[in-house]
Amino acid sequence: MKSIRYLAWIPPVGSLLGPLLHNDVHPFILGMPFILGWISVWLLLTTPVMALVYLLDPANREPADDEAAT
C-alpha cells in the first residue's frame, strides 16, 4: 500500500518536465502558449490525483466499531 504515495509525485513531475522538454511557444493549448497551457492542465489534474491518493490511503478510513470503543 505504500506505492499509493508515489501517485502524489505525478503532478509535480508532470508539471515540471513538460516545459523542460518542450520549451516553445507553439503549439497553443486553448489559446495559451504551450508552457502556460501545460502548467494550467496539470494544475487542474492535481486535484483528482490527490483525491485518488486520499481515497486509496488506508490511514483515512474510519475505524471499525470495536476499534473506536478502545
Secondary structure, DSSP 8 states (H G I E B T S, - for coil): -GGGGGGGGHHHHHHHHHHHH---S-S-BTTB-HHHHHHHHHHHHHHHHHHHHHHH-GGGS---HHHHH-
